[in-house]
């Protein structure tokens, strides 16, 4: 059984179903480089007063010791998610000795990529594994790719939401609710893959990069130079999402299926067993030191670069795909967001409102299962938009209801989507008793009709007149001062004073509990 967008809007507008819409869960993971006041990468290790990077719940590191990651727990209020992130950043600023947080996705000036320090997680087997994984990333892709920052937006619908959907689509409850939820989340993923070119167009904020990023390597892209030497593409939206950023040619041959949970899990599990000739040349354990966890296309599942992932909170030591396969999809992780340089938290409240609309829209639009050709077409649309999304001559490939391919401009396709999403915005306004969702539609739709309103265009206008690094430092200092002057809103000083030593003790407990050596630990983990 299938329903139209209008059918869904009508059903969820009923008083008895309206509350199910307002139960959206959201979590934010924000990455940020620690930099010195002059704009260079900090060489200081992870600060003790930030807690253990291995075990602290809100403050950890990503690839490098200097690449912080801030994590908010699930909340049902967009405002609370932003407040939590602001509190975490406030505490961080108070404990990094005058260092700043780089407010952009593409990194600051880096003189020598070899000096970028790998993140350290202590002497436990799991801590060593995390560091060796990063050593593998360095050897496979280079260090510069690993100090790019992004925003991950974790999103889930409420159980009541899925209950209403099942009553509409499967009134006989032929599927157990967990299986139904996973099936519907994969429908969301397919729609997201089809429409996700819109995300870098609207929010891409990395049309330029510091010249040091290339580390002397030649590029075929037609870069232009600003007066201070920054490199940019005239119509680019998100170089972070391009071949310069989070991509892997080795992964391009993987056939990860988004049609259903079983095929997706099977595809991921095959990928972490698939040998790579290129990575085999690196070696695994060389002269007694691990250079990577293994020589497979993916060392572990986290290495899969994708603009969205189905997720399930895993138990300690449990592989993500095993958690998914056994208990189903719990939430989705949107990974196509650049750090917003115009927001102190890297993501604005207004962006969250639009993502609510967009992902709910993706849950309401019927779609067909993907074949390889459709997947390639969606990926190509994304590749085109990140490199030249504001090019007025750009045409994207869409498939209509009759299965025919149609070429559309950003403005034509964008307006078609916004005309439909406006219905979802009105529903969310009704559910949350606000006007912020309909206001978000008006604000974002203006960008598809005038590309100069996009953050990538605005940023290019700025850096053509002033230094890229200088502007970034100006914003970094502004955000530091705002954070230090702001009172705590959700957490407080006592919370961090308690959780920091608890996290160090938790790390010590993990280290004391190890019973096997690291070689045996890895063998058992990958068995």
N, C-alpha and C positions, 0 to 999 in steps of 0.2 A: 504494500500500500504506500502511495506517495501523496504528499500534500503540497499545495502551493504556498508561497510566502504569505499570501493573503489569508489562507486557511490558518496558518500558524499564528499570525497576528490576531486574528479573530478569536482563536481558542485561548491564547494567553492573555487576552484583554478581559476575559471574564473574571469577575471579582474573586471567584474561588481559585483561580490559577495565577492571578497577578503577583502574588507574593513569591511564587516559585521563580520569577524572573529576577527578583532583587536579592537572591542568595548567591550571587557570583563571588567566588573566592579568588583573591589576587595575591601574588607574591612577587617581589622584585629582587633580581640579582644585578648589582651594579659593579662593574669593574672600573678601576681608576689607578693610574700610575702615580706613585709618589715621586715628586720632583723637588729639586732644590729651588730656592727663591730666584736663581738666575735662569731656571728653565732646563737644567740638565737632569738626567736621570739620577735619582738618589742611589748611593752605593751602600746605604745602611741596611742591615738585615731587618727582618720583621721585628718591630718593637715589642719588647716583652710585655709592656702594659696594654697591648692590644689583645693579649691572650694567646693561647696556642692556636696556630693556624690549622692544626689537625682537628681540634675538638671544639673551638668556640663556635657558637651557633650563629652569630651575626657578622663576625669579622674573620676573614680568612685570606688566603692568597690564591692566585690562579697559577699562571706559568712561572712567574718570577717572584723572588722575594719582594720586589718593589711594585708588583701588580696586585693591589688589594682587591678584594671582592667583598661587597657588603650584601647581606642576605636578610630580607624581611620575612617574617613568618606569614602564614596565610591570614589574610584579613578580609572582611566583607565590606570595607569602606575604602574607597579610593583615597580620601583625605587622610585616613589613618596610615595607609601604606606609605604615603609621601612623608608624613610626620615621623614614622619609624625610621625611614631612610635618613631624614635630616638629623635625627637624634644620634644615629650611629656615626654619621659623618662628624657631628659636633664632638663626640667623644674622641674620635680618631684625630681630629685636628688638635685636640688638647694633649695628645700623647705622641706626636711625631716631631716634636722639637723644631717647630717653625717651617717644616716642609709643607708643600702644597699638593693638591690633587689636580692632575692634568685634566682639563675639562673637555677633552676631545677624544675621538676614537683612535685616530692615527697618532702615533707616539711623538714625543718631544724629540729634540736633537739627541742623537745617540752617536757618539764618535766611533765606537767599536762594538759591534754586536756581540763579540766574544766576551765582553765584560758584563753582559747582562746576566745577573746571578740567578741560578735555578732556585726555585722555592724549596725550602727545607722543612721537613715535618718530623724530625726527631729520629731516634734509633730503632723504633719498632719496625716490624716487618711491613705493616701497612704504610707507615710513614716513608720507609725506604722505597716501597713500590711506587708511591706517588712521585717521588723525586726521580726515580729511574724512568718512569713514564715521560716526565718532562725532558729528561736527557734524550729520550727517543724522539720527542717532538723537535728538539733542537737539531739533532742529526738528520732528521728527515726533511724538515721544512725551513730550518734556519731560525735563529733567535728573534729576528725582527718581526716575523709573523706572529710570534707569541707575546708581544707586548702591545698588540692592538687591543683596545678596550671596546666593550659592547654592553648592551643591556639585555638581560633575559627576563621576559615577562611570563610568569607562571599563572595559568588561568584555569578555573574549573567552574562548571555549573553545579547547582545544588542537586541533592538527591530528589527533591520535590520537582525540579525542572525535568529531570529524566523520567520521573514518574508520570508527569503530564504527557510527555512525548510518547511514552510507551502506551498510555491509554489511547492516544490518537493513532499511532502507527501499528501497534500490536496489542489490541484490546484483549485478545485471548491469552496474552502473556506466554506465547509459545517459546520465548527465550527467557532464561533466568536474567534478572535485572543486571547483574554484572556483565553478562555477555551482551545484553542490549546496549548498555552504556558504552562498552568498548566499540561496538559496531557503529554507534552514532558519533563517537569521537573520531573514528576514522573517516566518517563522512565530512566532519569539520576539517580534518587534515587535508582531504582532497580538495575541498573548496578553497582552503587557505593556499594550497600549492597553486591553484589556478589563478587566484586573485592577488597573491602576495607581492607582485610587482608594485602594487599600490603603496606598500609600506615604505620601501626606500624612496619612492617618488615623493611621498608626503613628508617623510621624516629623515631621509638620508642627510647626513651632516658632515660627510667627509669627501668633498669634491677636490680636496687639495691635501698635500702632505709635505712634510719637511724633506728637503733634498737628501738628508742623511739616511732616510729610510731605505733607499735603494742600495746603499753601501757599495756604490761604484758599479753596480750591475746595469747593463744596458736593458732598455725596455722598448718594446715596439709601439707602445701606446703614444699617441701624439700629444705629449705633455707640452704645456706652455709654462713660462716662468713669470712669477711676480717679481717686482723690483728687488725684493730681498732674497730671492732664490727659491721660494717655495714652488712646488710643481702642482699643476692643476689641469684638469680637463674641462673645457668650456661648458659642457652639458652634463657632466657627471653628477650623480647624487650621492653615491656611497662607494668610494674606493675600498672601504673596509670589506664590502661584500663582493669585490671583484677578484680577478685572478691574483691580484697583489695581496689579498687578505686571506680570509678563511676558506681556502680551497685546497684540493689535493687531486692531482691528475690521476694518482693511483685509485682514488675512490670513484672516479668517473665511470669506471667499468662495473661498479657494484649495481646490482639490481635489487634495491631496497623497495619493497612493495608497500603501497599505502592503501591497498584495497581492503585488508582485514588484518586483525591482530596476529593470526597464526602465520600468515605469509611474511608479515613484517618481522616478527620475532625470528622466524627461520632465516630470513635474509640477513639480519644482523648477526646471528650466531654463525652463519656460514662465513661472513666477512671477517670475523675475528679468528677464523681458522684458515683463511685463504692466504697462501704464501705469496710474498712479493719478491721478485727477482732483484729489483732495485734496492729494497730495504735489506735483503740478505747480504748485499755487498758491504753494508755497514758493520755487520757482525752483531752478535748478541752480547756475549761476554768476551771481551778482548783484553788480554793481559791481566785477567783477574778482575776487571771492572766492567759492570754492565753498561752497554751503550744504548740499549733499548730493552723493553720487556720481552719482545720476541720479534721475528721478522715477518709477521703477517701484515696484511694491508691495514688492519686496525690492530693496534696493540691491545686496546680495551675498547669498550663500546663508546666511551666518551670522545674518542677520536673521530667519530662519524660527524662530519660537518654537514649540517642541514639547517634550513631556515626555520624549521619547527620539528618538535619531537613529541611523541606520546610518552607519558611518564607515569611512574608509580613509585612511591617512596619504598626504597629497598631496605631490607633488614641488614644488620651488620654482616659484612662479608658476602652479601648476596649480589649477584650480577643484576644489572638493571633489566636485561631482557628476561631473566628468569622471574623476576618480580612481576613484570608485565604479563608473561605467559601464564603464570599461576593465579594471579589475582586481578588481571585486567587493567585497563587505563584508568588512572585516577585524576590526571590533569594533563594539560598540554603546555609545552614550553616554547614560547615565541622567541626566536633568536635572531631576527632580521633587523633589530633596532640599533642604530648608532647611538652613541652617547650624544645627548642634546647639549651643545655648548651654550645654549641660551637658557638653560635651567640649572639651578644649583645642585640638583640631585641627578642630573643626566637624563631624566624623564619627567615630563610635566604632568600635572593633574589633567590637563586638557587632552594629552595623548592617551591617558588611561581611559578617559571617557570614550574616545574614538575607538580604541581597541575593544572595549566592551561591545560597542555597536557592531564592529566588523566581525568579531568572533561569534556573536549571537546571530548575525546575518548568515555566517558560514554554517551555523547549525540549522538554519531554516530553509536553505536552498537545496533542492534535490540535485543529485549529480550521478554520473555514471562512473563505474570503476575505470581506473586508468589502464591503458596499455603503454608500451614503451614509447610509442610515437607521441602520445599525449604528454607523457612525463617530460620528454625532450623539449616539446613545444613550450611547456610551462617554464622549464629551466632556462630556455633561450630568452623568453620574455624578461625573466629576472635579470639575466646577464646583460641584456640590452639596456634596461632601465638604470642599472647601477653605473653603467659607463656613459650613457647619453640619454638619460630619462627626460631631460628638458629640451631635447632637440625637437623642434617643431615638425620635422620630417619623419620622426620615428613612428613606425607602425608595428603594432603588436598582433600576435596571432591568437584568435579565439575560435572556439568551436561552438556553433549555434545548436539549437535544439534538434536540428535535422542531421547533425553530425558533419556539417559542412564547415570548412575553415574560412574564417572571415578576418580580414586585416582591419585593425581599428587604431585610430590615434589615441593617445593618452586622454585627451579631452573627451572624445566620443565615448570610449569605454568607461572612463571615469564617471562621466555624467550618468551613464546608464546604471552604474553601480550605486551612485549616490541617490538617484531617484528611488531605488529600491531600499537602500539603507535608511532613508529618511523615515520610512514606516517603522523600522526597528527602533530608531531614535525616539520616535513618539511613544512607542510602547515602553521603553526604558524610562523616559520622562514620567510616564504615568505610574510606573512601578516604584520609582524612587522619589516621586513627588518633587520634581525639579524641572528646570528648562535647560540644564547643561548639556544634555545629549542632543537635542535639536540645535542648540547653538554650536555644538561641535561639528555637526553636519554642514552648517552654513559656512563655518570657518574653513573646514578642510576642502569642501567642494570648490571654494574660491581658488584654491591652489591648482586644481586640475584645469581651470580656465585661465589662470595667470601664473605661469611658472616662476615669475619673479618673486612670488610670495613664499616659495618653498625655502626651508632653512639652507639648503645647499646653494641656492642662488643668493640669498642674503649674505651667507658667509663669504662667497666669492667676491661680492661687492665690497665687503669690508677689507678683505686681505689684498685686494688690488690697490687699496689706498694706504694700508698700513701693514706692518710686519705680522705674519701668521703667528710666530712664536710670541711676539709682543702682545698681540691681542689675546692669545690663550693665557698668558701670564696675568694680564689685566683681569680677565674673568676669574682665574684661579685665586687671585688675591681678593677679589670682590666676594667670592663665595666663601672663602676662609673667614673673612671679617664678618659676614652675615651669620655664619654658623656659630662663631664664637660669641656673638652678641645675642643670639637667640636662646631663650630658655628651653630646657627639655620639655617635650610635649607628651610623649608616650612612655619612654624609658626615663630613668633618672640616673644620677651619678652612683647611687647605691647599687643599682642593678649591675652596672659594669664593674664596680668595686667587688661585687660578689662573684660574678660569672667569670672574670678574668682568672683569679686564682683557682677556681673550680676547673677551668679548662686546662690549666697547667697540670693540675692533679690528675685529671682524666687522661691526659697524655702519658703521664708517668705510670698510671695504672695499666694502660695498654702495653707500654714497654715492658713492665714487670711480668705481664701475663704471657708473653711470647714463650712458646715451648719448643719451637723448631727453628733451624737456621733459615736464612733468607732464601737459599736455593730450594730447599724443601717446601717452604711457604709458597713460592711461585709455582712449583710443580703441582701442589695441591690446589691452588687457586684456579689454574688453567685446566685441571683434570676434567 
